[in-house]
């Protein structure tokens, strides 16, 4: 993630899930997959545009995807 996002940044606009909530799900709740994050936070369970660039629909692209966040933490 080249750009720095605050923990209050809303990653999933449909369900109003923030970056901080997704990081918490990964670090504290043990989320390892997109499905895990969806089950814990509800992120990516509505229109699914926030999951990854392939799922992104509409004119504007998301700035940050759940898959990108997940990959960053899975590499650590």
N, C-alpha and C positions, 0 to 999 in steps of 0.2 A: 504494500500500500504506500505509494509514493506520497500521496496527500495525507496530511494529518487530520483526523476526524475527532471531534470531542465525543465523549461517551454518551452525550445527550443527542447525538446525531441520529435521526430517525431513518433506519435502514428499511424497514417494512412500513410503508405509509398506510396500507390497508388496515393493518392491525396495530399501528402506532408502536412498533417495537424498536427500541433504541440499540445502538452499538453496544452500550454498556450491558444491556440485558442479554444480548447474544454472547458477549464475552463471559458473562457470569454463567450462562448455560454451558459453555465450553469448559471453563476453568473449574467451576464449583460443582456443576451437576453432571459433568462427564460426557457432554454431547460430542459425538464423533462424526455424525452424518447430518445431512440436511433434514432428514426425517426426525432425528433426535431433536434438533433445534426447533423444528415445527411443533413437535410434541410438548416441549418444555415452554416455549415462548409464544407459540402460535404464528411466528414469523414465516412467511412463505406459504401459508396455507390458503390464501384467498386467490388473488390473481396470479401469483407465483412469479411476477416480474422481478422481484428482489432476489430470487434464488441464484441466477447466473445470467450472463449475457444472452445465452440461447433462449431463455425463457422470457426475457424482457420483451414486452409488447408496447405498442403505442409509439408516439413520435419521440418523446424525450427518453434518453437512456438513464438508468439509475447511475448514481455516482459511486456506489459501493454495493457489492453483492455479498450475500451470505456465504456463498461458496468461496469467495476470496478470503473472507475472514476465517472461515473454517480451515482452509489450506494453510494460512499463515500459522495458525496454532498447531496444526498437525505436523508441521515441519520442525517445531521446537522440541 
